[in-house]
Amino acid sequence: MSEVTTIQLDKSVVEELKEIREYPRQTYNELIEHMAKVFKNIKKKNQYDEFLHKIQQSKMKELWDNKEDEAWEHV
């Protein structure tokens, strides 16, 4: 048997949890587990996006900061 703990939640949070359940008999434990997994995936994706952005910055600077483009700005 797994260990169980009690947490205190505001009644407004409980009402929000009730509203977002995927099915009527879904437990709060199942719902919070699912929310944690989704949050972790979003966090991983965000880290990946930031990594790609940093890599692309130098290439974009190379492509955009050049004499040919600057010449067109003063035409």
C-alpha positions in Angstrom: 0.0 0.0 0.0 1.3 3.4 -0.9 1.8 6.1 1.7 -1.0 8.8 1.8 -0.8 12.3 3.1 -3.3 15.0 3.7 -3.0 18.5 2.1 -5.1 21.5 2.8 -6.6 23.4 -0.2 -8.7 26.5 -0.4 -12.3 25.7 -1.2 -11.9 27.8 -4.4 -9.1 25.5 -5.5 -11.2 22.4 -4.9 -14.0 24.0 -7.0 -11.5 24.6 -9.8 -10.3 21.0 -9.6 -13.9 19.8 -9.8 -14.4 21.9 -13.0 -11.4 20.5 -14.8 -11.8 16.8 -14.1 -11.7 14.7 -17.2 -14.5 12.4 -16.0 -16.9 12.6 -12.9 -15.2 9.9 -10.8 -11.7 11.1 -11.4 -9.9 11.4 -8.0 -8.0 14.6 -7.0 -4.9 12.4 -6.8 -5.3 11.3 -10.4 -6.0 14.8 -11.5 -3.0 16.3 -9.7 -0.7 13.5 -11.1 -1.9 14.3 -14.6 -1.4 18.1 -14.0 2.1 17.4 -12.8 3.0 15.4 -15.9 1.6 18.1 -18.2 3.6 20.7 -16.3 6.8 18.7 -16.5 6.3 18.3 -20.3 5.7 22.0 -20.8 8.7 22.8 -18.8 10.9 20.4 -20.8 9.5 21.9 -24.1 10.2 25.4 -22.9 13.8 24.5 -22.0 14.2 23.0 -25.5 12.7 26.1 -27.1 15.1 28.4 -25.1 18.0 26.2 -26.2 17.1 26.5 -29.8 16.6 30.2 -29.5 20.1 30.7 -28.1 21.6 28.6 -30.9 19.8 30.5 -33.5 20.7 33.9 -32.2 24.2 33.9 -33.5 23.2 32.7 -37.0 20.4 35.3 -37.2 22.8 38.0 -36.1 25.2 36.9 -38.9 22.4 36.9 -41.5 20.9 40.2 -40.5 23.9 42.3 -39.4 25.7 42.7 -42.7 26.8 45.6 -44.9 24.4 44.8 -47.8 21.3 45.2 -45.6 22.6 48.3 -44.0 23.1 49.9 -47.5 19.4 49.4 -48.2 18.4 51.2 -45.0 19.8 54.5 -46.4 18.2 54.3 -49.9 
